[in-house]
Amino acid sequence: MAKIDEVKARIDWLKELFKIVVAVMVADIAGMAKLYLDKTIDEVFYMGGLLLPVLVVVCIVISRKMERKMSELENL
């Protein structure tokens, strides 16, 4: 049972990490929207725009790792 508990703990950790990344994405989008509405499009706005694709890739990587761990859990 130790291996099952280890895989479950890893899945839980990945879920929490995924939640944090999604929260950062939402905050980034909200910040960019605020800057756009205030008509203060400057370096910070563009940095937020450059950060979004990075965060999307991180979400994809985390979700794939979660899928692998879940399939590993099914095989145990």
C-alpha positions as CSV (number, residue, x, y, z in Angstrom):
1,M,0.0,0.0,0.0
2,A,3.0,2.3,0.4
3,K,3.3,2.8,-3.4
4,I,-0.4,3.7,-3.7
5,D,-0.1,6.3,-0.9
6,E,2.9,7.8,-2.6
7,V,1.2,8.1,-5.9
8,K,-1.9,9.6,-4.3
9,A,0.2,12.2,-2.4
10,R,2.0,13.1,-5.7
11,I,-1.4,13.6,-7.4
12,D,-2.7,15.7,-4.6
13,W,0.5,17.9,-4.7
14,L,0.1,18.3,-8.5
15,K,-3.5,19.3,-8.1
16,E,-2.5,22.0,-5.6
17,L,0.2,23.2,-7.9
18,F,-2.3,23.3,-10.8
19,K,-4.7,25.4,-8.6
20,I,-1.9,27.9,-7.8
21,V,-0.9,28.3,-11.5
22,V,-4.5,28.8,-12.5
23,A,-5.0,31.5,-9.8
24,V,-1.9,33.3,-11.1
25,M,-3.2,33.2,-14.6
26,V,-6.5,34.7,-13.5
27,A,-4.7,37.4,-11.6
28,D,-2.5,38.1,-14.6
29,I,-5.6,38.4,-16.9
30,A,-7.4,40.6,-14.4
31,G,-4.3,42.9,-14.1
32,M,-4.0,43.1,-17.8
33,A,-7.7,44.0,-18.2
34,K,-7.3,46.7,-15.5
35,L,-4.3,48.2,-17.3
36,Y,-6.2,48.1,-20.6
37,L,-9.3,49.8,-19.2
38,D,-7.1,52.4,-17.5
39,K,-5.4,53.0,-20.9
40,T,-2.0,52.5,-19.3
41,I,-0.6,50.0,-21.7
42,D,3.1,49.9,-20.9
43,E,5.8,47.4,-20.2
44,V,3.9,45.7,-17.4
45,F,1.0,45.0,-19.7
46,Y,3.2,43.4,-22.3
47,M,5.1,41.4,-19.6
48,G,1.7,40.0,-18.5
49,G,0.9,39.1,-22.0
50,L,4.2,37.3,-22.3
51,L,3.6,35.5,-19.0
52,L,0.3,33.9,-20.2
53,P,1.7,31.5,-22.7
54,V,4.3,30.4,-20.2
55,L,1.6,29.7,-17.7
56,V,-0.5,27.8,-20.2
57,V,2.5,25.5,-21.0
58,V,3.0,25.0,-17.3
59,C,-0.7,24.0,-16.9
60,I,-0.4,21.5,-19.8
61,V,2.8,20.0,-18.3
62,I,1.2,19.6,-14.9
63,S,-2.0,18.1,-16.3
64,R,-0.1,15.6,-18.3
65,K,1.9,14.6,-15.2
66,M,-1.3,14.2,-13.3
67,E,-2.7,11.9,-16.1
68,R,0.4,9.8,-16.0
69,K,0.2,9.4,-12.2
70,M,-3.5,8.5,-12.4
71,S,-2.8,5.8,-15.0
72,E,0.0,4.6,-12.8
73,L,-2.5,4.5,-9.9
74,E,-4.9,2.4,-12.0
75,N,-2.1,-0.1,-12.8
76,L,-1.3,-0.7,-9.1
